[in-house]
Structure formats: C-alpha cells, structure tokens
Amino acid sequence: MYSVDLDPVAQQQAEALPVTAINTFLELRAVLETDPWGGRPLNPDNPKANILTYMFGGLGSAVSLILDEQRLVHIIRIDWLG
C-alpha cells in the first residue's frame, strides 16, 4: 500500500471540487493506494517518469508524483473541467 497526500495547492483544489465530483475523487485516491502506476505519463516522451496524470468523474484530472522508495503518492494538481 502507498500513502496518498496532497500538496497544499492540490488540497485547496480538492476542497473546491463540486459536490458531484467528491466521490469520484475519493475513489481515485483509494485506487492510488494500491495501483499508483495506472495513470498516463505527464510527458509522453518520457513514459517511465514518475509523474502521472489520472482522469476521474469524466471531467476531472489529477497529477501525481510517485515516490516508490517512500511508498508515497503526492498529488500535486487537481483540475475540474465542469
């Protein structure tokens, strides 16, 4: 299992999510605890990088930094396009 934490800016972005997005964001966090490598590389030219993007709720995206040695997923950005 990985720990999942949020950058202070990402925390503010999470708190600003609409009510309809909260459950899907929480589901994404739960998935990241067990399968953090399921996202897409932020930079497609560097597919082995540890910065990945994930979609949630159809209109949301999150960017995370994965630190395998610490078993940590650090969410650095959350966007909601709705």
C-alpha positions as CSV (number, residue, x, y, z in Angstrom):
1,M,0.0,0.0,0.0
2,Y,1.0,3.5,-0.8
3,S,0.2,6.6,1.3
4,V,-1.5,9.4,-0.6
5,D,-1.1,13.0,0.3
6,L,-1.9,16.3,-1.3
7,D,0.3,19.3,-2.0
8,P,-1.1,22.4,-0.3
9,V,-2.3,23.8,-3.6
10,A,-3.9,20.5,-4.6
11,Q,-5.6,20.4,-1.2
12,Q,-7.2,23.8,-2.0
13,Q,-8.2,22.5,-5.4
14,A,-9.7,19.4,-3.8
15,E,-11.7,21.5,-1.4
16,A,-13.1,23.5,-4.3
17,L,-14.4,20.4,-6.2
18,P,-18.1,20.4,-6.7
19,V,-20.1,18.0,-4.6
20,T,-20.8,15.8,-7.6
21,A,-17.0,15.2,-8.0
22,I,-16.1,14.4,-4.5
23,N,-17.0,10.7,-4.5
24,T,-15.1,10.0,-7.8
25,F,-12.0,11.9,-6.4
26,L,-12.1,9.8,-3.3
27,E,-12.4,6.7,-5.4
28,L,-9.3,7.8,-7.3
29,R,-7.4,8.3,-4.0
30,A,-8.3,4.8,-3.0
31,V,-7.1,3.3,-6.3
32,L,-3.8,5.3,-5.9
33,E,-3.2,3.5,-2.6
34,T,-2.9,0.2,-4.4
35,D,-2.2,1.0,-8.0
36,P,-0.4,4.3,-8.4
37,W,1.2,3.4,-11.8
38,G,-2.2,3.2,-13.5
39,G,-2.1,6.7,-14.9
40,R,-0.6,8.2,-18.0
41,P,2.8,9.8,-18.1
42,L,2.6,13.6,-17.9
43,N,5.3,13.7,-20.6
44,P,4.5,11.1,-23.3
45,D,8.2,11.3,-24.4
46,N,9.2,10.0,-21.0
47,P,6.9,7.0,-20.3
48,K,9.0,5.8,-17.4
49,A,8.7,9.1,-15.5
50,N,7.2,9.1,-12.0
51,I,4.8,12.0,-12.7
52,L,1.5,10.6,-13.9
53,T,-2.0,12.0,-14.8
54,Y,-5.3,10.4,-14.0
55,M,-8.9,11.1,-15.0
56,F,-11.8,10.9,-12.6
57,G,-15.5,11.6,-12.8
58,G,-15.4,12.3,-16.6
59,L,-14.4,15.9,-16.1
60,G,-11.6,15.8,-13.5
61,S,-7.9,15.2,-13.7
62,A,-5.1,14.8,-11.2
63,V,-1.4,14.9,-11.5
64,S,0.8,13.0,-9.0
65,L,4.4,12.3,-8.2
66,I,5.1,8.7,-7.2
67,L,7.9,8.1,-4.8
68,D,8.3,4.3,-4.7
69,E,11.1,4.2,-2.1
70,Q,8.7,6.0,0.4
71,R,5.6,4.2,-0.9
72,L,4.1,7.7,-1.4
73,V,1.8,9.2,-4.0
74,H,1.9,13.0,-3.7
75,I,-0.9,14.7,-5.6
76,I,0.4,18.0,-7.0
77,R,-2.6,19.3,-9.0
78,I,-6.3,18.7,-9.4
79,D,-8.4,20.2,-12.2
80,W,-12.2,20.0,-12.7
81,L,-13.4,21.0,-16.2
82,G,-17.1,21.0,-15.4
